[in-house]
Amino acid sequence: MRSVRRLAVLVTASLVATAIAVVTSPTGAQAHGAMMKPGSRTYLCWQDGLTPQGNIVPNNPACSAAVAQSGTNPLYNWFGVLRSDAGGRTTGFIPDGQLCSGGNPVFSGYDLARNDWPLTHLTAGANFNWWYSNWAHHPGTWYMYVTRDTWSPTRPLAWSDLEAQPFLTITNPPQQGAVGTNDGHYYWSGNLPSGKSGRHIIYSRWVRSDSQENFFGCSDVVFDGGNGQVTGVGPGGTTNPPVTTQPPVTTQPPVTTQPPVTTQPPVTTQPPVTTQPPTGACTATYRTVNAWNTGFQGEIIVSAGSAAVNGWTVRWTNGNGQTITQVWSGTHSVSGSLSTVRNAAWNGTIAANSSQMFGFLGSTTSPPSISNLACSTP
């Protein structure tokens, strides 16, 4: 009997020690956020590979290489590039060549030196509306760095490849959207680094002020006169070309009050939603995010009223001969000029008085035109 009791004590002690080791592991903390605009490698690769069935099948070759090395779990957990013991440490703590993964081996595939990661097209020195996932809300400060002109995408990122000082910092920015969702985010406005051209990495650090936990991320960008267009995501990956003639939006307010791009007329056929939808119903609100000579990027926010929504469908009529070429966070079908988007597997449930968002790219030679916008539930 004493031997049995002694064995039980030893087993219990072993389990407690194992649990402590898991809790204190540098990579054991729960994930909380990543850069969404300009998108980090994990965020854009998640968008690139997510299928209507909910599984991830990468299209982009760099995303495919990362999945081959690290599997798909880092993309289902795209907001999880963190170290729970960082405490604001950088050089010497995160090794050279592991900056994009934050030294977290789970995300090692996103340290790969490649020149075909998804790209965000930007204009050096322009004002930009930044988004960062608020998967879990915490106070802290964000630091944004950019690579030196001598950096090359053919070698893993090192600390010496970054400009010595961050070009932008922000502390405790506002947030919108529900935490713990793929669309909720912090947001702020701030200028991009000036004097840059061609390919670069914008490197972000989020240093929490209420714990030792820090988050890291690499956003691949090209300074070519664009204002936030993304290429290299989804089948084909080239439906959204860089802007070469359109001037940047230099007075763009924060995202929550952002008007349509000033060089394109606003959509006048769909007034803003000013009343709550009926119980158990949903409403849809559209805005043009970006527009250029041959296309545009749009967003639609789906909102629930005083009761939760379990499944939603949004329909609208495309005008001016425009076509929808790519949709994310929803499943798209088309019949003539009528577009229909149904919720993805993970965002069909909307809590009462909350919302979800999906986005899309369109091809058109005229100003974007959306009419007869409507939302329905099962």
DAWOSUL-V656213 format. One record per helix or strand of 2 or more residues. SS is the DSSP state (~ for helix, > for strand). FROM is the first residue (numbers start at 1). LEN is the number of residues. Records with the same first field share a line. If there is no record, write none. Layout:
BEGIN
SS = FROM-LEN ; FROM-LEN
END
This chain:
BEGIN
~ = 2-23 ; 41-9 ; 61-10 ; 73-4 ; 105-7 ; 159-3 ; 255-3
> = 35-3 ; 82-2 ; 119-4 ; 127-7 ; 140-8 ; 168-4 ; 174-3 ; 185-7 ; 198-11 ; 214-10 ; 229-3 ; 282-11 ; 295-10 ; 309-2 ; 312-7 ; 323-6 ; 330-6 ; 338-6 ; 349-2 ; 355-9 ; 370-8
END
